Amino acid sequence: MKLNRIKTVLSEKGISQTWLAKQLDKSFSMVNAYACNQIQPNWETLQRIAEILQVDLKDLITDKKERLQ
C-alpha cells in the first residue's frame, strides 16, 4: 500500500533520492525507505521534504486528481 508519493514527486521533478538525502542530512537508505514506502517519515520530516521539493505537503500524500474527485 502506498502511503506517500515521495518517489513519484521526485521522479516528476527529475530529482534523485541521493540529492534529497543530502538536503535532509539523512542516509540514502533512509530516504529510499521513505520513497519505497517501507518506512514513513515523521510529520516534521515530511514537511521538510515538501519544502525542499517546493510542493504542497498534500502532494506528498495524495495525487491532486484524487483530491478533486
PDB file of N, CA, C and O in Angstrom, chain B, residues numbered from 101:
ATOM      1  N   MET B 101       0.835  -1.187   0.000  1.00  0.00           N
ATOM      2  CA  MET B 101       0.000   0.000   0.000  1.00  0.00           C
ATOM      3  C   MET B 101       0.879   1.248   0.000  1.00  0.00           C
ATOM      4  O   MET B 101       1.788   1.381   0.819  1.00  0.00           O
ATOM      5  N   LYS B 102       0.594   2.161  -0.931  1.00  0.00           N
ATOM      6  CA  LYS B 102       1.354   3.405  -0.997  1.00  0.00           C
ATOM      7  C   LYS B 102       0.786   4.395   0.013  1.00  0.00           C
ATOM      8  O   LYS B 102      -0.393   4.745  -0.039  1.00  0.00           O
ATOM      9  N   LEU B 103       1.631   4.835   0.922  1.00  0.00           N
ATOM     10  CA  LEU B 103       1.195   5.803   1.926  1.00  0.00           C
ATOM     11  C   LEU B 103       1.734   7.194   1.645  1.00  0.00           C
ATOM     12  O   LEU B 103       1.229   8.179   2.185  1.00  0.00           O
ATOM     13  N   ASN B 104       2.757   7.282   0.802  1.00  0.00           N
ATOM     14  CA  ASN B 104       3.255   8.598   0.402  1.00  0.00           C
ATOM     15  C   ASN B 104       3.640   8.553  -1.071  1.00  0.00           C
ATOM     16  O   ASN B 104       3.771   7.485  -1.668  1.00  0.00           O
ATOM     17  N   ARG B 105       3.815   9.733  -1.633  1.00  0.00           N
ATOM     18  CA  ARG B 105       4.125   9.869  -3.059  1.00  0.00           C
ATOM     19  C   ARG B 105       5.524  10.452  -3.278  1.00  0.00           C
ATOM     20  O   ARG B 105       5.783  11.060  -4.316  1.00  0.00           O
ATOM     21  N   ILE B 106       6.409  10.273  -2.327  1.00  0.00           N
ATOM     22  CA  ILE B 106       7.741  10.877  -2.418  1.00  0.00           C
ATOM     23  C   ILE B 106       8.454  10.440  -3.698  1.00  0.00           C
ATOM     24  O   ILE B 106       9.004  11.273  -4.418  1.00  0.00           O
ATOM     25  N   LYS B 107       8.446   9.147  -3.979  1.00  0.00           N
ATOM     26  CA  LYS B 107       9.140   8.636  -5.161  1.00  0.00           C
ATOM     27  C   LYS B 107       8.553   9.240  -6.438  1.00  0.00           C
ATOM     28  O   LYS B 107       9.291   9.614  -7.349  1.00  0.00           O
ATOM     29  N   THR B 108       7.236   9.332  -6.499  1.00  0.00           N
ATOM     30  CA  THR B 108       6.564   9.895  -7.674  1.00  0.00           C
ATOM     31  C   THR B 108       6.922  11.358  -7.859  1.00  0.00           C
ATOM     32  O   THR B 108       7.224  11.785  -8.974  1.00  0.00           O
ATOM     33  N   VAL B 109       6.893  12.132  -6.782  1.00  0.00           N
ATOM     34  CA  VAL B 109       7.208  13.563  -6.869  1.00  0.00           C
ATOM     35  C   VAL B 109       8.668  13.760  -7.267  1.00  0.00           C
ATOM     36  O   VAL B 109       8.977  14.630  -8.082  1.00  0.00           O
ATOM     37  N   LEU B 110       9.564  12.959  -6.701  1.00  0.00           N
ATOM     38  CA  LEU B 110      10.975  13.052  -7.096  1.00  0.00           C
ATOM     39  C   LEU B 110      11.120  12.792  -8.590  1.00  0.00           C
ATOM     40  O   LEU B 110      11.834  13.512  -9.288  1.00  0.00           O
ATOM     41  N   SER B 111      10.447  11.772  -9.067  1.00  0.00           N
ATOM     42  CA  SER B 111      10.514  11.430 -10.491  1.00  0.00           C
ATOM     43  C   SER B 111       9.951  12.558 -11.351  1.00  0.00           C
ATOM     44  O   SER B 111      10.551  12.931 -12.359  1.00  0.00           O
ATOM     45  N   GLU B 112       8.812  13.095 -10.958  1.00  0.00           N
ATOM     46  CA  GLU B 112       8.192  14.187 -11.723  1.00  0.00           C
ATOM     47  C   GLU B 112       9.107  15.402 -11.805  1.00  0.00           C
ATOM     48  O   GLU B 112       9.116  16.103 -12.817  1.00  0.00           O
ATOM     49  N   LYS B 113       9.872  15.657 -10.755  1.00  0.00           N
ATOM     50  CA  LYS B 113      10.758  16.821 -10.716  1.00  0.00           C
ATOM     51  C   LYS B 113      12.168  16.517 -11.225  1.00  0.00           C
ATOM     52  O   LYS B 113      12.995  17.421 -11.345  1.00  0.00           O
ATOM     53  N   GLY B 114      12.439  15.246 -11.525  1.00  0.00           N
ATOM     54  CA  GLY B 114      13.770  14.878 -12.008  1.00  0.00           C
ATOM     55  C   GLY B 114      14.836  14.996 -10.934  1.00  0.00           C
ATOM     56  O   GLY B 114      15.981  15.338 -11.227  1.00  0.00           O
ATOM     57  N   ILE B 115      14.469  14.717  -9.705  1.00  0.00           N
ATOM     58  CA  ILE B 115      15.390  14.842  -8.569  1.00  0.00           C
ATOM     59  C   ILE B 115      15.700  13.444  -8.047  1.00  0.00           C
ATOM     60  O   ILE B 115      14.818  12.589  -7.970  1.00  0.00           O
ATOM     61  N   SER B 116      16.952  13.222  -7.692  1.00  0.00           N
ATOM     62  CA  SER B 116      17.363  11.905  -7.208  1.00  0.00           C
ATOM     63  C   SER B 116      17.155  11.765  -5.703  1.00  0.00           C
ATOM     64  O   SER B 116      17.115  12.747  -4.962  1.00  0.00           O
ATOM     65  N   GLN B 117      17.027  10.536  -5.288  1.00  0.00           N
ATOM     66  CA  GLN B 117      16.927  10.253  -3.853  1.00  0.00           C
ATOM     67  C   GLN B 117      18.232  10.625  -3.148  1.00  0.00           C
ATOM     68  O   GLN B 117      18.219  11.046  -1.991  1.00  0.00           O
ATOM     69  N   THR B 118      19.342  10.471  -3.838  1.00  0.00           N
ATOM     70  CA  THR B 118      20.646  10.830  -3.264  1.00  0.00           C
ATOM     71  C   THR B 118      20.693  12.321  -2.949  1.00  0.00           C
ATOM     72  O   THR B 118      21.156  12.717  -1.879  1.00  0.00           O
ATOM     73  N   TRP B 119      20.217  13.148  -3.877  1.00  0.00           N
ATOM     74  CA  TRP B 119      20.202  14.595  -3.666  1.00  0.00           C
ATOM     75  C   TRP B 119      19.306  14.941  -2.479  1.00  0.00           C
ATOM     76  O   TRP B 119      19.681  15.742  -1.623  1.00  0.00           O
ATOM     77  N   LEU B 120      18.122  14.334  -2.432  1.00  0.00           N
ATOM     78  CA  LEU B 120      17.205  14.602  -1.324  1.00  0.00           C
ATOM     79  C   LEU B 120      17.819  14.174   0.001  1.00  0.00           C
ATOM     80  O   LEU B 120      17.674  14.874   1.004  1.00  0.00           O
ATOM     81  N   ALA B 121      18.496  13.044   0.018  1.00  0.00           N
ATOM     82  CA  ALA B 121      19.149  12.572   1.242  1.00  0.00           C
ATOM     83  C   ALA B 121      20.158  13.597   1.750  1.00  0.00           C
ATOM     84  O   ALA B 121      20.233  13.857   2.951  1.00  0.00           O
ATOM     85  N   LYS B 122      20.928  14.174   0.844  1.00  0.00           N
ATOM     86  CA  LYS B 122      21.908  15.195   1.237  1.00  0.00           C
ATOM     87  C   LYS B 122      21.216  16.427   1.800  1.00  0.00           C
ATOM     88  O   LYS B 122      21.672  16.998   2.791  1.00  0.00           O
ATOM     89  N   GLN B 123      20.119  16.840   1.174  1.00  0.00           N
ATOM     90  CA  GLN B 123      19.395  18.025   1.636  1.00  0.00           C
ATOM     91  C   GLN B 123      18.793  17.800   3.031  1.00  0.00           C
ATOM     92  O   GLN B 123      18.729  18.719   3.847  1.00  0.00           O
ATOM     93  N   LEU B 124      18.359  16.577   3.283  1.00  0.00           N
ATOM     94  CA  LEU B 124      17.751  16.247   4.580  1.00  0.00           C
ATOM     95  C   LEU B 124      18.783  15.869   5.639  1.00  0.00           C
ATOM     96  O   LEU B 124      18.450  15.739   6.817  1.00  0.00           O
ATOM     97  N   ASP B 125      20.041  15.692   5.215  1.00  0.00           N
ATOM     98  CA  ASP B 125      21.111  15.209   6.084  1.00  0.00           C
ATOM     99  C   ASP B 125      20.733  13.837   6.662  1.00  0.00           C
ATOM    100  O   ASP B 125      20.884  13.574   7.854  1.00  0.00           O
ATOM    101  N   LYS B 126      20.238  12.981   5.769  1.00  0.00           N
ATOM    102  CA  LYS B 126      19.881  11.607   6.119  1.00  0.00           C
ATOM    103  C   LYS B 126      20.591  10.676   5.141  1.00  0.00           C
ATOM    104  O   LYS B 126      21.051  11.103   4.082  1.00  0.00           O
ATOM    105  N   SER B 127      20.671   9.420   5.503  1.00  0.00           N
ATOM    106  CA  SER B 127      21.323   8.450   4.620  1.00  0.00           C
ATOM    107  C   SER B 127      20.442   8.170   3.400  1.00  0.00           C
ATOM    108  O   SER B 127      19.224   8.342   3.433  1.00  0.00           O
ATOM    109  N   PHE B 128      21.100   7.734   2.324  1.00  0.00           N
ATOM    110  CA  PHE B 128      20.349   7.332   1.135  1.00  0.00           C
ATOM    111  C   PHE B 128      19.386   6.210   1.497  1.00  0.00           C
ATOM    112  O   PHE B 128      18.247   6.191   1.029  1.00  0.00           O
ATOM    113  N   SER B 129      19.835   5.283   2.322  1.00  0.00           N
ATOM    114  CA  SER B 129      18.999   4.138   2.704  1.00  0.00           C
ATOM    115  C   SER B 129      17.699   4.591   3.364  1.00  0.00           C
ATOM    116  O   SER B 129      16.640   4.022   3.101  1.00  0.00           O
ATOM    117  N   MET B 130      17.772   5.597   4.210  1.00  0.00           N
ATOM    118  CA  MET B 130      16.574   6.090   4.889  1.00  0.00           C
ATOM    119  C   MET B 130      15.623   6.745   3.884  1.00  0.00           C
ATOM    120  O   MET B 130      14.420   6.483   3.907  1.00  0.00           O
ATOM    121  N   VAL B 131      16.152   7.586   3.014  1.00  0.00           N
ATOM    122  CA  VAL B 131      15.314   8.255   2.014  1.00  0.00           C
ATOM    123  C   VAL B 131      14.715   7.225   1.057  1.00  0.00           C
ATOM    124  O   VAL B 131      13.557   7.344   0.658  1.00  0.00           O
ATOM    125  N   ASN B 132      15.501   6.221   0.693  1.00  0.00           N
ATOM    126  CA  ASN B 132      14.988   5.162  -0.165  1.00  0.00           C
ATOM    127  C   ASN B 132      13.849   4.406   0.522  1.00  0.00           C
ATOM    128  O   ASN B 132      12.870   4.041  -0.129  1.00  0.00           O
ATOM    129  N   ALA B 133      13.968   4.173   1.813  1.00  0.00           N
ATOM    130  CA  ALA B 133      12.902   3.504   2.567  1.00  0.00           C
ATOM    131  C   ALA B 133      11.639   4.362   2.582  1.00  0.00           C
ATOM    132  O   ALA B 133      10.529   3.838   2.485  1.00  0.00           O
ATOM    133  N   TYR B 134      11.808   5.686   2.704  1.00  0.00           N
ATOM    134  CA  TYR B 134      10.650   6.588   2.617  1.00  0.00           C
ATOM    135  C   TYR B 134      10.013   6.489   1.229  1.00  0.00           C
ATOM    136  O   TYR B 134       8.801   6.324   1.098  1.00  0.00           O
ATOM    137  N   ALA B 135      10.855   6.592   0.201  1.00  0.00           N
ATOM    138  CA  ALA B 135      10.360   6.626  -1.179  1.00  0.00           C
ATOM    139  C   ALA B 135       9.676   5.315  -1.576  1.00  0.00           C
ATOM    140  O   ALA B 135       8.739   5.314  -2.374  1.00  0.00           O
ATOM    141  N   CYS B 136      10.147   4.219  -1.021  1.00  0.00           N
ATOM    142  CA  CYS B 136       9.571   2.908  -1.345  1.00  0.00           C
ATOM    143  C   CYS B 136       8.453   2.505  -0.383  1.00  0.00           C
ATOM    144  O   CYS B 136       7.946   1.385  -0.439  1.00  0.00           O
ATOM    145  N   ASN B 137       8.076   3.430   0.498  1.00  0.00           N
ATOM    146  CA  ASN B 137       7.009   3.188   1.466  1.00  0.00           C
ATOM    147  C   ASN B 137       7.293   2.027   2.416  1.00  0.00           C
ATOM    148  O   ASN B 137       6.372   1.355   2.880  1.00  0.00           O
ATOM    149  N   GLN B 138       8.563   1.798   2.698  1.00  0.00           N
ATOM    150  CA  GLN B 138       8.932   0.777   3.689  1.00  0.00           C
ATOM    151  C   GLN B 138       8.871   1.371   5.088  1.00  0.00           C
ATOM    152  O   GLN B 138       8.523   0.686   6.051  1.00  0.00           O
ATOM    153  N   ILE B 139       9.214   2.659   5.192  1.00  0.00           N
ATOM    154  CA  ILE B 139       9.164   3.418   6.439  1.00  0.00           C
ATOM    155  C   ILE B 139       8.491   4.743   6.110  1.00  0.00           C
ATOM    156  O   ILE B 139       8.735   5.318   5.049  1.00  0.00           O
ATOM    157  N   GLN B 140       7.655   5.225   7.002  1.00  0.00           N
ATOM    158  CA  GLN B 140       7.025   6.522   6.773  1.00  0.00           C
ATOM    159  C   GLN B 140       7.773   7.594   7.565  1.00  0.00           C
ATOM    160  O   GLN B 140       8.060   7.408   8.748  1.00  0.00           O
ATOM    161  N   PRO B 141       8.089   8.720   6.912  1.00  0.00           N
ATOM    162  CA  PRO B 141       8.752   9.810   7.629  1.00  0.00           C
ATOM    163  C   PRO B 141       7.799  10.413   8.652  1.00  0.00           C
ATOM    164  O   PRO B 141       6.581  10.397   8.474  1.00  0.00           O
ATOM    165  N   ASN B 142       8.372  10.941   9.721  1.00  0.00           N
ATOM    166  CA  ASN B 142       7.519  11.624  10.685  1.00  0.00           C
ATOM    167  C   ASN B 142       7.007  12.928  10.064  1.00  0.00           C
ATOM    168  O   ASN B 142       7.470  13.348   9.004  1.00  0.00           O
ATOM    169  N   TRP B 143       6.057  13.552  10.735  1.00  0.00           N
ATOM    170  CA  TRP B 143       5.398  14.745  10.203  1.00  0.00           C
ATOM    171  C   TRP B 143       6.403  15.853   9.892  1.00  0.00           C
ATOM    172  O   TRP B 143       6.319  16.495   8.845  1.00  0.00           O
ATOM    173  N   GLU B 144       7.348  16.074  10.798  1.00  0.00           N
ATOM    174  CA  GLU B 144       8.347  17.129  10.613  1.00  0.00           C
ATOM    175  C   GLU B 144       9.199  16.863   9.364  1.00  0.00           C
ATOM    176  O   GLU B 144       9.462  17.778   8.584  1.00  0.00           O
ATOM    177  N   THR B 145       9.619  15.631   9.182  1.00  0.00           N
ATOM    178  CA  THR B 145      10.427  15.269   8.014  1.00  0.00           C
ATOM    179  C   THR B 145       9.621  15.406   6.735  1.00  0.00           C
ATOM    180  O   THR B 145      10.135  15.882   5.723  1.00  0.00           O
ATOM    181  N   LEU B 146       8.364  14.994   6.773  1.00  0.00           N
ATOM    182  CA  LEU B 146       7.502  15.119   5.601  1.00  0.00           C
ATOM    183  C   LEU B 146       7.329  16.596   5.219  1.00  0.00           C
ATOM    184  O   LEU B 146       7.341  16.940   4.037  1.00  0.00           O
ATOM    185  N   GLN B 147       7.169  17.458   6.217  1.00  0.00           N
ATOM    186  CA  GLN B 147       7.066  18.896   5.953  1.00  0.00           C
ATOM    187  C   GLN B 147       8.360  19.428   5.342  1.00  0.00           C
ATOM    188  O   GLN B 147       8.327  20.240   4.417  1.00  0.00           O
ATOM    189  N   ARG B 148       9.494  18.970   5.860  1.00  0.00           N
ATOM    190  CA  ARG B 148      10.799  19.397   5.340  1.00  0.00           C
ATOM    191  C   ARG B 148      10.980  18.942   3.887  1.00  0.00           C
ATOM    192  O   ARG B 148      11.495  19.692   3.058  1.00  0.00           O
ATOM    193  N   ILE B 149      10.558  17.721   3.585  1.00  0.00           N
ATOM    194  CA  ILE B 149      10.642  17.214   2.213  1.00  0.00           C
ATOM    195  C   ILE B 149       9.803  18.081   1.284  1.00  0.00           C
ATOM    196  O   ILE B 149      10.239  18.421   0.184  1.00  0.00           O
ATOM    197  N   ALA B 150       8.606  18.436   1.723  1.00  0.00           N
ATOM    198  CA  ALA B 150       7.736  19.294   0.911  1.00  0.00           C
ATOM    199  C   ALA B 150       8.403  20.643   0.652  1.00  0.00           C
ATOM    200  O   ALA B 150       8.339  21.158  -0.464  1.00  0.00           O
ATOM    201  N   GLU B 151       9.038  21.216   1.664  1.00  0.00           N
ATOM    202  CA  GLU B 151       9.738  22.498   1.499  1.00  0.00           C
ATOM    203  C   GLU B 151      10.887  22.362   0.500  1.00  0.00           C
ATOM    204  O   GLU B 151      11.035  23.184  -0.404  1.00  0.00           O
ATOM    205  N   ILE B 152      11.684  21.331   0.670  1.00  0.00           N
ATOM    206  CA  ILE B 152      12.841  21.120  -0.212  1.00  0.00           C
ATOM    207  C   ILE B 152      12.392  20.924  -1.654  1.00  0.00           C
ATOM    208  O   ILE B 152      12.995  21.476  -2.575  1.00  0.00           O
ATOM    209  N   LEU B 153      11.338  20.141  -1.851  1.00  0.00           N
ATOM    210  CA  LEU B 153      10.856  19.853  -3.202  1.00  0.00           C
ATOM    211  C   LEU B 153       9.932  20.941  -3.743  1.00  0.00           C
ATOM    212  O   LEU B 153       9.503  20.891  -4.896  1.00  0.00           O
ATOM    213  N   GLN B 154       9.635  21.917  -2.898  1.00  0.00           N
ATOM    214  CA  GLN B 154       8.777  23.046  -3.264  1.00  0.00           C
ATOM    215  C   GLN B 154       7.421  22.563  -3.787  1.00  0.00           C
ATOM    216  O   GLN B 154       6.967  22.949  -4.863  1.00  0.00           O
ATOM    217  N   VAL B 155       6.800  21.706  -2.983  1.00  0.00           N
ATOM    218  CA  VAL B 155       5.459  21.216  -3.287  1.00  0.00           C
ATOM    219  C   VAL B 155       4.586  21.378  -2.051  1.00  0.00           C
ATOM    220  O   VAL B 155       5.085  21.518  -0.934  1.00  0.00           O
ATOM    221  N   ASP B 156       3.294  21.356  -2.266  1.00  0.00           N
ATOM    222  CA  ASP B 156       2.348  21.370  -1.163  1.00  0.00           C
ATOM    223  C   ASP B 156       2.472  20.034  -0.432  1.00  0.00           C
ATOM    224  O   ASP B 156       2.615  18.987  -1.064  1.00  0.00           O
ATOM    225  N   LEU B 157       2.418  20.071   0.867  1.00  0.00           N
ATOM    226  CA  LEU B 157       2.518  18.857   1.664  1.00  0.00           C
ATOM    227  C   LEU B 157       1.503  17.807   1.209  1.00  0.00           C
ATOM    228  O   LEU B 157       1.799  16.612   1.209  1.00  0.00           O
ATOM    229  N   LYS B 158       0.319  18.253   0.825  1.00  0.00           N
ATOM    230  CA  LYS B 158      -0.728  17.332   0.358  1.00  0.00           C
ATOM    231  C   LYS B 158      -0.276  16.535  -0.867  1.00  0.00           C
ATOM    232  O   LYS B 158      -0.700  15.395  -1.056  1.00  0.00           O
ATOM    233  N   ASP B 159       0.586  17.133  -1.701  1.00  0.00           N
ATOM    234  CA  ASP B 159       1.057  16.448  -2.912  1.00  0.00           C
ATOM    235  C   ASP B 159       1.972  15.264  -2.594  1.00  0.00           C
ATOM    236  O   ASP B 159       2.185  14.399  -3.442  1.00  0.00           O
ATOM    237  N   LEU B 160       2.509  15.225  -1.377  1.00  0.00           N
ATOM    238  CA  LEU B 160       3.335  14.090  -0.974  1.00  0.00           C
ATOM    239  C   LEU B 160       2.491  12.944  -0.419  1.00  0.00           C
ATOM    240  O   LEU B 160       2.983  11.833  -0.217  1.00  0.00           O
ATOM    241  N   ILE B 161       1.223  13.230  -0.178  1.00  0.00           N
ATOM    242  CA  ILE B 161       0.340  12.231   0.428  1.00  0.00           C
ATOM    243  C   ILE B 161      -0.690  11.706  -0.562  1.00  0.00           C
ATOM    244  O   ILE B 161      -0.926  10.501  -0.640  1.00  0.00           O
ATOM    245  N   THR B 162      -1.303  12.616  -1.322  1.00  0.00           N
ATOM    246  CA  THR B 162      -2.307  12.197  -2.303  1.00  0.00           C
ATOM    247  C   THR B 162      -2.082  12.923  -3.617  1.00  0.00           C
ATOM    248  O   THR B 162      -1.522  14.019  -3.656  1.00  0.00           O
ATOM    249  N   ASP B 163      -2.522  12.300  -4.673  1.00  0.00           N
ATOM    250  CA  ASP B 163      -2.465  12.895  -6.003  1.00  0.00           C
ATOM    251  C   ASP B 163      -3.533  13.980  -6.099  1.00  0.00           C
ATOM    252  O   ASP B 163      -4.638  13.804  -5.585  1.00  0.00           O
ATOM    253  N   LYS B 164      -3.219  15.095  -6.749  1.00  0.00           N
ATOM    254  CA  LYS B 164      -4.196  16.175  -6.921  1.00  0.00           C
ATOM    255  C   LYS B 164      -5.492  15.665  -7.533  1.00  0.00           C
ATOM    256  O   LYS B 164      -6.579  16.078  -7.130  1.00  0.00           O
ATOM    257  N   LYS B 165      -5.376  14.766  -8.507  1.00  0.00           N
ATOM    258  CA  LYS B 165      -6.556  14.221  -9.179  1.00  0.00           C
ATOM    259  C   LYS B 165      -7.460  13.492  -8.190  1.00  0.00           C
ATOM    260  O   LYS B 165      -8.684  13.584  -8.285  1.00  0.00           O
ATOM    261  N   GLU B 166      -6.867  12.772  -7.246  1.00  0.00           N
ATOM    262  CA  GLU B 166      -7.647  12.064  -6.241  1.00  0.00           C
ATOM    263  C   GLU B 166      -8.381  13.036  -5.330  1.00  0.00           C
ATOM    264  O   GLU B 166      -9.503  12.761  -4.907  1.00  0.00           O
ATOM    265  N   ARG B 167      -7.760  14.167  -5.025  1.00  0.00           N
ATOM    266  CA  ARG B 167      -8.386  15.153  -4.141  1.00  0.00           C
ATOM    267  C   ARG B 167      -9.546  15.862  -4.825  1.00  0.00           C
ATOM    268  O   ARG B 167     -10.465  16.325  -4.149  1.00  0.00           O
ATOM    269  N   LEU B 168      -9.522  15.956  -6.157  1.00  0.00           N
ATOM    270  CA  LEU B 168     -10.568  16.670  -6.895  1.00  0.00           C
ATOM    271  C   LEU B 168     -11.815  15.821  -7.098  1.00  0.00           C
ATOM    272  O   LEU B 168     -12.868  16.348  -7.455  1.00  0.00           O
ATOM    273  N   GLN B 169     -11.713  14.545  -6.881  1.00  0.00           N
ATOM    274  CA  GLN B 169     -12.871  13.680  -7.113  1.00  0.00           C
ATOM    275  C   GLN B 169     -13.812  13.690  -5.936  1.00  0.00           C
ATOM    276  O   GLN B 169     -14.841  13.015  -5.963  1.00  0.00           O
TER     277      GLN B 169
END
